[in-house]
Amino acid sequence: MVVFNRYLTWMYRNTHSLTTLNIKITIQKGLNMNFRAIWTINRIRSIREYYHHRKTLTNPWRFYLIVFLKIIPKLYTRPLNLNLRNGSHIVIRDFMSMYIYHEIFIIGCYDAKSFEIDNPTIIEVGANTGLFVLRIKNNYPAAKIISFEPHPDNYLSLLETIKINNLNNIFPIKKAVSHDSNGSKLFIHPKNMGGHSLYKEQAGDKYISIETTTVESIFSDYNIESCDLLKLDCEGSEYNILKTLTPTLSKKIHSIIYEPTHRKCHIDLTDFLNKLGYTIKMHKGLVVAMMPQKDTQDNKSKEESI
């Protein structure tokens, strides 16, 4: 570990020279060695996080080994497994998979919403390789999840996650969710398997043609009467998707969790959701919108009348 720390420190100091090559530095999505080195050093220095890994993984040191092998693109291309103490398995193909695992299983970014029922119905927009699905099924084995992932490789990885963990009641759909069902271009990010987007400025010039659907169509196509959680992580599409919600449709969606993008859009979207009746809070960098339930409102009215 001492040698590993020295290696990462050396890499952190030297990767500052990347800026002189006019390479775009994007800290938020882990697209360059500068970010990767800083992120990895922070993981190693955190004793608290090590104990979280001990509680989560059968072998916590494997996390650090895989980060070391995946930190440099193409250094080690073979997939590696993280084995969880509960018997689940996560296939790691690149560095960003480790980043996503850390967000979901160690930080618990999607743990803001707890369900009062054992079998919540969840719509997931932007499934990636299925780590959110795995997290939910670990906590709520009877959950029903409709997962949308348009990128072919990520979709295959999603199917693999479902298969190797014997997950049931999962409905993976190879489509993107958008503001219409007319199809779209999916712009492919060259370095980030979680960075593909319907917007060129979010990803890059290369694209593939994909099918799209809408939130309203999902309810009708899959006979969903109500949704306990709508989860969105779709690289800039959150705004246009959520703006399609009507007062009638929003009453069927009990809670929403999404990643905010631009500040102006975030403010506008917060105001829009408030007007639909949602209360808004932040949880570990994500926006959580909650619709007050009828039972809660009725109880409040009874208390006020007393």
N, C-alpha and C positions, 0 to 999 in steps of 0.2 A: 504493500500500500504506500510506503514511503516513496518508492521509485515511481509509482503511478502518480502520486501527487506532484512530484518534481516534473514529470513529463507534462502534466496538464498545465502547471504553472508556466513552464517554458512555452507551451503552445499558446497560452493566453497572451503572453507578452509579445510573441512574434506575429500573431494573427492580426494585430493592429495595422500591419503593413498592407493588409488586404484593401484598405480604403484607398491606398495610393494607386490601385489598379482599377479604380472606378467600378468596383463591385458593390452592388447595392447592399447596404447593411440594414437588415430587418430583424430587430431584436425579438419582436413579438412572436414570430413563428419559427424561430430556430433554423434559419435558412443558411447560416454561415458558421465557419469554425469559431469565430469570435464569440458568438452566442453559445455555441455548444460547449466550448471550454469553460465559460463563466458558469453556465447552468450545471455542468458536471462537477466543477469544484465546489459549488454551493451544496450539491447533494452529498458529496463526500464529507464536507465539514459539518454537516448537520447530524449530530448524535441522535437527536429526537427522531429524525426521519429514519435512521437505521432501526430504531425500535419499532417504528411503524412497519418497516419491511419485515422484521422478525415476526410480527403478528400476522402479516399477510402471506408471506412466502415460506415454503418449506426450507429454502436455503437463501437467506437474505444476501449473501455475498455474490450470488449469481446475478443479482441486479447490477452490481458494480462491474462485474466481469463483462456483461453484455453491453453496458454503456461504453466500456473501454473498446470493445470490438466493433461497435457500430458508430462511434463518434466520428471517425473519418470515413466518408463515403467510399464504398467499394473496397474497404480494407478487409472486411469479412462479409461476404454476401449470402452465406448460407443462413437459413432461418434457425432461430434458437427458441427454446421454450422457457417461460417462467411458470413454475408450478406453485399454485396457491395451496394453503393449508387446508382449505375446504374441498380439495380434490379437483378444482378447476385448472385449466391450462390456457396460457396465452402464448400465441406464436408471435415472435418478434422478428421482423424482416429488416427494419431500419431504425435509425436513431429516433425518428419522430414517434414510432410506436412506443418507445420507452417514455418519451415525454407525455404521451396521452395516458399511458398506464399510470404514471406518477400523478397526473391531474385527477384521474378518476378514482384510483384505488388508494392513493396515499393522501393527497390533499382532500379528496372527497368533494370535488366541485359540484357534483350533481346530487349530493346528499341533503340538500336544503329542504327537499320535499319528502315528508314521510306520509305514508298512506294509512288511513284508518281501516282499510279493507285488505284482505290477503291476495285478492286477484284484480289489481288495478289494470285498466286498459290504457296503454301508452302508445302515442304516435311519435315516432322518431324520424326527424328530418336531418339527414346527414349521418348515416350509421358508421361510416368509415369501415374499420375492420371488426366491429362488433364488441368493443370493450364496454360501452355503455350498456348494451344488451346483457352482457355477462354480469356486470355489477348489479343490475336490476334483478336478474334471475337468481343471483346469489342471495339477495335480500328478500325477494318476493317470488318464490318458485312458481306460484300459480299465476303470475302476471301474464297478460296478453300484450304482445308488442308487435306493432306494424312498423317495420323499419325500411326506410327509403335510402338507397345508395346508388347513384348513377354511374360511378366510375367502375369499369369492368374488373380491374385487378382488386380494388377494394371490396367490390361485391363478392368476388370469389373468396376473399379472406373472411368476409362476414359469414359466408356459408360454412367455411372451415371452422370458425369459432363455434358456430351453432352445432356442427357435427361432432367435433372432438369433445365437446362438453355435454353432449346428449341433451341439449336444450329443446323444450317443446313449447308449443303455443307461440311460436315466433313466425312472423310472416314477412320474409325479406322480399322487397320489391326493387327491381332494377330500374328505377326512375328517379328523377329529381322532382322536388316539390317547388312550385313557382306560383306566379300570380295568374297564369293561364295554363291551358293544356295543349298548346300549339307546338310543343317541342322547343328545343333550344340548343345552343352551343355550350359545351362544357370545356372551359379553358383549362389546360393541363399545367399544373405547376411543375417546373423542372426538378425541384429539390425537395418538395414537401408533399408527401402522400396525403396529407390532410388539408392541403391548400388549394385543391382544384375548385374552380368557381364558375358561376354563370357570367361573371364579369371579368373582362380581359385585364383590367387594371389590378385585379386581385391576384392574378396568376401569371399568365404569359400569352404568347401569340398562338401557340399550338392549341388545337381544339378537336373535339369529337362531337358528333351529333347525338343527342340523347332525347328520350321521351320525358315529358313532364306531366304533372298532374297538379291539382289544387287541393287545399285543405277541405273545401266543401265537397269536392269529388270523392275524397278519401272516405268521408262519412257515408256517402251514398253507395259507393262501390263496395265497401266492406261491411255494410250494415251496422255501423257504429252509432249507438244511441247517445252515448256520452263518453267523454275522454277524460281520464283523471290527470293526465299530463301530456302536454305537447312540448317535445324537446326539439330545439333547433340549434344546429351548429353547421351552417351552410355557407360560410365564407362570403358574407355580404348580402345574401338573399333574404335574411331575416326580416328586414324592413318591408320589402314588397310583399312577402308572404303574409305577415301579420296585418298589413294594411287591408288585406282582403276580408278580414273578419267582420262579420255583420253582428248586430246586437243579438239576433236569433242564434247564429252559429256560436258566438262567444259564450252563451249560456250553457252550451254543451261541453265546453272546455273548462275544466275546473282549475287548472293551473298551467302555466307556461314557463319554461326556462330557456333562455337563449343568451347568446354571446353578443354584447353590444358592439357596434362598429363605429361609425363616425359620430362625434359628439352631437352634431346638429340632428342627425337621424335619431339618436338615442333620446334626446329631449322631446322631439316630435312624437316618437313612438310611445314614450312614457305618457304623454298627454293623451294620445289616442286611446291607449289601453285603460287609462284612468276613466275616461268618458264611457267606456264600455262596462265599467264597474269593477275592474281589477285593482287590487292594491299592489304596489310595487315595492320591492326591496332588493338590495344587492347581496349576493352571497359568493364570496371568493372569486370576484371578477365577473360573475354572471348575473343576469337580471332574472328575478323570479317574480312572476305576476300571478296573484292568487285571486280567484273569484269567490267572494263570500258565499257559503253554501246556505241553502234554504233553511236547514235545521238550525244552523247557527243564528240566522236572522230571526227565525221564529222564537228561539230561546231568548234572544236579546229583547224582542218586543214584549215577551211575557214578563221579563225582569223589569222592564221600564213601566209596564202597566201595574205591577205590584208596588 
